[in-house]
């Protein structure tokens, strides 16, 4: 994936570009410095999003009078946030160019260096004909970037000539009457997401709790099960498996420990209430979140809450896009709601969300090797999840394309049961360094299934 980042709280009009560079935080209380963390409101503690409209930047970096193909914000003080992204009005439009951001660490005068935000994020989305895609709420977006606790931001977006690309999105823009010399999509906004406070510590659920295993409800953690316990649970809930070894045991890996949505503090009021399912799980697509690697594993819940809010409130999706997430310490997290053992329909691989599951490793792995713990966690998770549906991690399967830039709609495509995102869509995701690990992941996953 290449990607950089609509929102629930303030909407700043274009006139705000003329305001002073340093603004008092609207969360500040009388007698409290604007940059004090003690000034956070109750709404902020629960998580929040600031949505600020971008405007033209001149060659002298001053607002106004600049090219429409260079937009941004000058240094400004804002309410605390930890994740940043850029969105725009048309989900079919692509942002050809670069997005760079600087942030100020909360309560300090320390500004970061310029950081790049991944601009190509449209391939992480619901399928073209999916109800979620046709909701009217979906927007174009970059990938989110985790920047840590910050209270200042500066951003610049620079476009490239769209004529160089000749993509389907460019033709869509032409048909929509967008001027040929307008490179950047309309309605650019920067989204500043505060993940809110960590949830209170919760006890893990009982090891053999079938209801928790199927729904992920009422437990912060689903503890690991042995292979024998997993086989017994699968047989008890679904009957004799179609595919089994010579002793009649299903090819399924032991259920790994999974931190549920309750465990990482997902606000269930954000997402749509109903769940969406497919018929089965024939394949797993591996992704990276492209949100950067500057997080501690103790912060993974905050990163997930931020990405979740960005997916729903900013990008307009029904829920968190991926079915599962893995941090760099190898912890596994429930993603999209509906039950970790069920075939939940995600929004992770445009064109191939049906009958598949999406696993995102939190981080960026185009130039950095993924940690061994994360790669091993993918193997454990796929051995279990794919095993529930009789899929061989070392095998291949067929999925029908819902439409994309590699395969036309309706084409039956042969894919590895464990594939990288780039196998179904022309993208850099999951990063070349992580993609190279998938061969060994398939072997380990199959071995854990007993194959």
Secondary structure as GFF3:
##gff-version 3
##sequence-region A 1 451
A	DSSP	beta_strand	11	12	.	.	.	ID=ss1
A	DSSP	three_ten_helix	14	18	.	.	.	ID=ss2
A	DSSP	three_ten_helix	37	39	.	.	.	ID=ss3
A	DSSP	alpha_helix	42	45	.	.	.	ID=ss4
A	DSSP	beta_strand	48	53	.	.	.	ID=ss5
A	DSSP	beta_strand	55	57	.	.	.	ID=ss6
A	DSSP	beta_strand	67	88	.	.	.	ID=ss7
A	DSSP	beta_strand	97	105	.	.	.	ID=ss8
A	DSSP	beta_strand	115	117	.	.	.	ID=ss9
A	DSSP	three_ten_helix	133	135	.	.	.	ID=ss10
A	DSSP	beta_strand	140	141	.	.	.	ID=ss11
A	DSSP	beta_strand	145	159	.	.	.	ID=ss12
A	DSSP	three_ten_helix	162	164	.	.	.	ID=ss13
A	DSSP	alpha_helix	168	175	.	.	.	ID=ss14
A	DSSP	beta_strand	189	194	.	.	.	ID=ss15
A	DSSP	alpha_helix	210	215	.	.	.	ID=ss16
A	DSSP	beta_strand	221	222	.	.	.	ID=ss17
A	DSSP	alpha_helix	227	238	.	.	.	ID=ss18
A	DSSP	beta_strand	258	259	.	.	.	ID=ss19
A	DSSP	alpha_helix	261	264	.	.	.	ID=ss20
A	DSSP	beta_strand	283	288	.	.	.	ID=ss21
A	DSSP	three_ten_helix	297	299	.	.	.	ID=ss22
A	DSSP	alpha_helix	300	309	.	.	.	ID=ss23
A	DSSP	pi_helix	310	314	.	.	.	ID=ss24
A	DSSP	beta_strand	324	326	.	.	.	ID=ss25
A	DSSP	beta_strand	332	334	.	.	.	ID=ss26
A	DSSP	beta_strand	356	361	.	.	.	ID=ss27
A	DSSP	alpha_helix	372	387	.	.	.	ID=ss28
A	DSSP	beta_strand	396	400	.	.	.	ID=ss29
A	DSSP	beta_strand	412	416	.	.	.	ID=ss30
A	DSSP	beta_strand	418	420	.	.	.	ID=ss31
A	DSSP	three_ten_helix	421	423	.	.	.	ID=ss32
A	DSSP	alpha_helix	432	435	.	.	.	ID=ss33
A	DSSP	alpha_helix	438	449	.	.	.	ID=ss34
###
